[in-house]
Structures are given as C-alpha cells and as structure tokens.
Amino acid sequence: MIKRRYLVLGALLLQGCESLGYYLQSAHGHFTLLGRSEPIERLLEAPATDVRLKERLRRVQRIRSFASERLLLPDNGSYTRYAALDTEAVVWSLVATPEFSMQPRQWCYPVLGCASYRGYFERAAAQEHARELAVAGWDVAVEPVPAYSTLGWFDDPLPSTVIDWPEPLLAGLIFHELAHQRLYVEGDSAFNEAFASAVEQIGVTLWLGEQGEAAALEAWRRRQERERAFIALLLEMRGRLEWLYAEPVGVEWMRARKAHLMQRLRQRHDLLASGWEGGRGFDHWFRREVNNARLASVATYRQWLPAFLRLYREGDGMAAFLDAAEALSRLPMPARDARLRTLLTRPALP
C-alpha cells in the first residue's frame, strides 16, 4: 500500500512545471488532513473527548459498518479516523464553462483521468484561478466541498466539517464517497457522480428504515421529493439555455436573453417553493450568481441519477445493482450513455 501511494505522487509530480504548483498543493493539503486525523476508537477511549462528539462518532461507526455489510461498499480504513479542522470546507471545487455553452471545461489528471472540476485545498487559490478564467470570458463557480474520496488510494478520514450534519446527510456523504471507491470510470464525471448519488439515496433509505426511524425516514423522503423538483427545474433551465446557445443570433441579444432566463429561474423557484409547507425551499442556492458553471455542476451530479435509481428498482437488491452498474462501466462511453438514456425514458414499472 505504501508503494502504491508513492507511485501516485510520482505520477503527479511528473506532469511538468505548469502543473507542479497545483499538484504540490494537492499533496500538501491531503497529507495535512491525514496528519490531523486520529483513529475514532482512540477518541472514544480518551476521557478528554467531548461527550457529544463521542456519541456522534459512535453513530459514524455504525453507519460505516452498515455501508460495508448492507451496501457492499469497501471494507477498509476509510472513515474510521476523524480529523478536527478549523475550516468550513475540506476542498474548494472550481467549475468553468464558456459564456454561451453548458459544457464544463475538463481538467485531466494522471491515474484518475479527466473531470469537470478542479479541487483546491485553499479557497484563495481556487478564487484566484476563477478570477483569471472570468477575465478570459468563462462562467465560473467556486463551491465548498465538505469531504472527498481518494478512490481507495488512502484511508480517507471523516472531517469535522460534517460531524454536526443531520444523520441522514452524514450517512449519505459516507455512502457517496465510499461508492466512488467501489466504482469509478476514468473520464466520466457524470457517470461517477450519478452512481455515487444513487448509492447515497438507496443507502440512506435503507439505513433509516432499518433503524426504525419512521419520522426521520418520512422527513428524508419529503426532502428528496423537493430536491428532485428543484433539480428538475434547474435541468429544464439548462436545456433552455442549450437551445438558446445553438441559435444563430448576435452576442448582445444572446447575453440579454441569458440574463432574462437566469432571472426567470429564480421566479420559477419562488413559485415552486410557495407550495411547500415550512421553509423557503432552496433560497440559499440563489445567494450567489447563477450561471452556466453552477448549472453544469448540477447536471454532472444529477443527469443520470434517475437512470441509476431505475436500475436498482429493476434489480434484486444491492449486489445485483452493483453488478449492473459495473457492467455499464465497462461499455464505451457512447454505448454507456445510450443505455442510461434508455433507462431514463423507459415507462414506469407497474
């Protein structure tokens, strides 16, 4: 295992001077995170550990065991350690799209292939790169990432950025990141994120059901229904913008129409949320500029999610679902996308 770790770092550092600074910050940030982590078992045994933190860590242990035993996710050292941090996020993710396109820029990495985002351990570094791209005419988005997966190359610790999350969200994050360790397709962010999001939703539903937490399960399902409605709205707007960008019109007219559609999105959200009891829906999503890059990020995580959930419902449990997903992952991308598209459009089961 130690040898493989150094091979990864060696591959990163052989990419040339242009990328050297980026990979050095990645390596430094990750090893800093590992250095701040402690085994959960040791923290539970330590008299000085806060009582409330101990209870949360015990729940993490049960969630972690459930992930391997019931969801058949990797049984390794990931999320058996806890890292106390003093930041709101572990990593900051940068996404960029052209001004009149919904296709995110691709960044390519050794071993992992290409992805539609670039991660930074320092927010300032992500924002600096975002400003450079914005000056060059790109739509950009810098998003906080509370946790990430190294795809099994390291035993990923649980960061303090998520320890106080409601239990369904905490469990979902662990299931999601372990899913990346279970299956990852080089160069296909949409497949990887939708698969992990499906495992997250399936896992949380099973976890809450087996815990006998009926009220929590009902609240989770209600949250998922509202989120699906909001995501559908975002994806619809993404489609409208794609249609707009294909039109043979002048730049100024297209720019004005784009601004109008972004404003219309906020109005449509307000109308949607007005029918929901309690809360204001997804107001927080509109606190920052809504642009192509943010809509592209949603598509990366959600485009194929209903297809994967359909794949699970049509199968016979988690093992069958994972086998089917792995079979999909072995197809060439055009055939893989065609199969997922078929799952999206197939009539609902009786």
N, C-alpha and C positions, 0 to 999 in steps of 0.2 A: 504493500500500500504506500509506503514512503517513497519507493522508487517511482511509482506512477505519479505521485504528486509533483516530484521534481521534473518529470517529463513534461507535464502540463506547463509548469513555469518556464521551462526551457523553450517550449514551443512559443509561448507568449513573447519571450524576450528576443526571439529571432526574427521578429517582424519588421525591423528597421527603425531608424531614428524617428521617423514621423509618428509612429505609434508607440514608441518606447515609453514616453511620459504617461500615456493613458494606461498601459499595462502595468507600469510600476505602481501607479496609484491604486489600481485594482488589487494587485498582490498585497500592497501595504495595508489597504483597507480590510481585506479579508483576514489577513493574519492578525491584525489588531483586534478584530472581532473575536477570532478564536482565542487570542490571548486573554481576553476579558471574560471568557466563559468558564464556568465551573460545573462539575457534574451535579445534576439535580439531586442525586442520592446524598451527596455530601452536604448540600444546602439543607436538605430535610433533617439531617442528623445534627446540624450545627445549632446550638442553643441561641445564638445571636440572630438567626434568620427570623424575620418578621412572621408572626403567626398567620397573617392573611396571605402573605406570599407563599408560605408552606402549603396552605390549602389549595391555592391556585396551581402550584407545581404538582401536587398530588393528582389534581384533575388532568393536568398535562400528561402525566404518566399513564393514566387510564386511557386517555384519548390516543396516546402513542401506541399502546398495546392493541387497542381496537383497530387502529389503522393496519397493522400487520396481520392480526388474527382474522378480522372480518372483511377487510377491504383488500387483503392480499398485497399490500404495499410493502416496500423493502423493510426488512427487519435488520436494522443496522443502528449505528450510534447517533444518527440524526435526531435532534430534538430530545436528546437525553441530557443535554447540557443547557445552561441558562447564562445569558450574557447581559449584565446590567450596563445599560448605556445612558448617555445624557443627551440624546438627540431624539427628534420626533420621527426620524426615518433611518433605516439602515443604509439605503441606497437611494439616489435620485435618478429617475429614468428620463432620458431625453428622446422625444419623438419629433420627427420633422417631415413635412410634406411640401411639395411645391404649392404656390399660391392658388393655382387652379387645377389641383389634382388631389384625389383621395388616396393615392398610392404612397405609403410611407417610404422614406429613404431606408435603404438596407445597409447595415454595418456588418462586416464579415470578420469572423474570429477563427483562430486556429482551434481545431478539435470540435468546437460547437457549431461551426457553420455560420450562416448569415441570420440576422434577426432585425426586426423593425424597430429596435430601440437601442440605446447606448446607456449603460449604467455608470454612475459616478458615486463615490463614497463621500464626496464633498459637494454640498449644494452649490457653493460659489463656482466650482469648476463646471458643473452642469449648466448653470445660468450663463457663464461666460461663453461657452460653446453655443448655447442657444442664441445669445445676442449676435454672435458672428453669423450664424445662419439666417437670423431675421434680417440683418443688414443686407444679406445676399438675396433676400426676397422669399425665404421659406416661411411657411407657417410652422411654429414650434410650440411644444408643450413640455414643461418640466414637472414631473409628477413624483411625489414622495412614495417610496416603496418600503413597507414596514418589515419585510423579510424576503429572502430569496433562496433559491436552490443552487447548489453546485453540481447537481445531477449525479450525486453519489461519489464525486471525487474526494469530498471531505465529509466529515460528520458535522452537518450544519447545526449550530446551536439555536435555541429559541431566544430571540432578543426581547429585552424588556419593553420595546416599543409596542408589543401586542399583548403583554401579560394581563392587562386590565380590560381587554376586549370582552364583550358578552360571549358566553361559552360557545354558541353556535358559530360565531365568526372566528373564534380562536381555533376550534376544531376544524372548521373549513379551511383555514390557512394551512394547518399542518397536513391535512389530506391533500390539498392542492400542491404543496411543494413536494411532498413525497411522491405524488403522481408523476411529477417531472422526472424523478429518479427512476420510476418504473418504466416510463416510455417517453422517449424524446426523439423527434425526427429532425435531423440536421437541415437547417434552412427553411423550415416551415413553421413560423411563429403562430399562424392562425390555427393549424392543427394542434400544436403543442398546448396552447393556452385553452382552447376549447375542450380538449381532452381532460386537462387538469381541472378545469372548471366543472366539467361533468362529474368527475370523481368527487370533487368538493361537495356538490349538491347531493349526490347519491349518498355520500358518506355521512353528511350532517343529518339527513333524513333518517338513515338507519340508526345513527348514534342516539339521537333524541328519542326515537321510538323504543329502542332497547333500554334506555334509561327510565322509561315510563314517565317522561316529562311531557304530558299531553299539552299543557298550556304553552310550553316553550316550542313544541313542535308546531302548534297551530300558529303561533306568532311568526315562526320561521317561514311557514308556508305563505302566510299573508305577505311577509316581506318579499318573498320570492316572486309572488304574483305581481306586486307593484313594481319590482325591479324589472321583470320581464316586460311590463307595459312601457316603462320608461325606455328600456333598451330598444324595444321595437320602434319607439318614436325617434330615437337617435339614428337607428339604421335606416328608417324611412327618409330622414333628412339627408343622410349620407347619399342615398340613392338619388334624391332630387338634385343634390349638388353635382354628382357624377354626370347626370343628364345635362345640367347647365354647362359644365366644363367641356362637354362634347359639342356644344353649339358654336357655329361659326359667327361669333359676334365680337364686337370691339372690347378691348380690355376694360375701359372705364364702365361700360354698361354691365359687363360681367361682374366687375368688382362691386358695383352698386347692388346688383341682384343678389350677390353672395351675402352682403351685409343685411339685406332685407330678409333672406331666408334664415340667417342666424337669429335675427330678432324674432322672426315668426316661431322659431323653435322654442324660445323662452315663453311666448304666449301660449303655444300648444301645451307646454309643460304645466303652466299655471292652470289651464282649463282641466287637464287630466288630474292634477293634484287636488283640485277643488272638490272632487267626488270622493276623496279618501278621508276617512274619519281619523282625526288626530294627526297633527304634524303638517308640514308644508312640502311633503314629497321630497324632491331632490334639489331644493333651493341651493344647497351648498355647491352643487355642480356648476352653477352659474356665477359663482363669486369671482371666477377668473375668466379671461377671454375664452369664448367658444370659437374654435377654428378647425380647419381641416385636420390638424395634427391630433387634437383631442378626440374627434370623431373617428379617426383612423385607429386610435388606441382601443376604442370600444369595439370596433369591428374585429381587431386582432383577437380579443378575448371571447367575443360572442358570436361571430359569424356562423361557426359550425356547432355551437353548443346544442341547439335543439336536435341536430342530427345525432350527436353522441348520446343524448338522453333517449332518443328513439331507439338507438342501437341497444342500449341497456334494457329498455322495456321489452324489446323483441326477443331478448335472450333469456337464459335460465340462470340468473344470478351473476355475481361479480366475476367469477372465473370465466364464464362464457363471454362476458362483456370485455374483459381484458384480452382474451384470445382474439375476439373480433377486431378490437382496436389495433392489436399488434399486426393482424393480417392486413388491415388497411394501411398501416405504416410502411409495409413492405412494397406497396404499389408505387409506380411512378407518380409524381405529383398530379399530372392531368387526370389519370385514372382515379387517384385518391379523391380529388376534388369532385369528379363526376359521381362517384359513389356517395359521397357526403351530400351532394346536391339532390341525388335521388332520395336519400333518407329524409331530406327536408321537405320534399314535395309529395311523398307517399301519403295516401289517405290514412286518416287516424284509425287505430285499431278499435274494433267494437268493444 
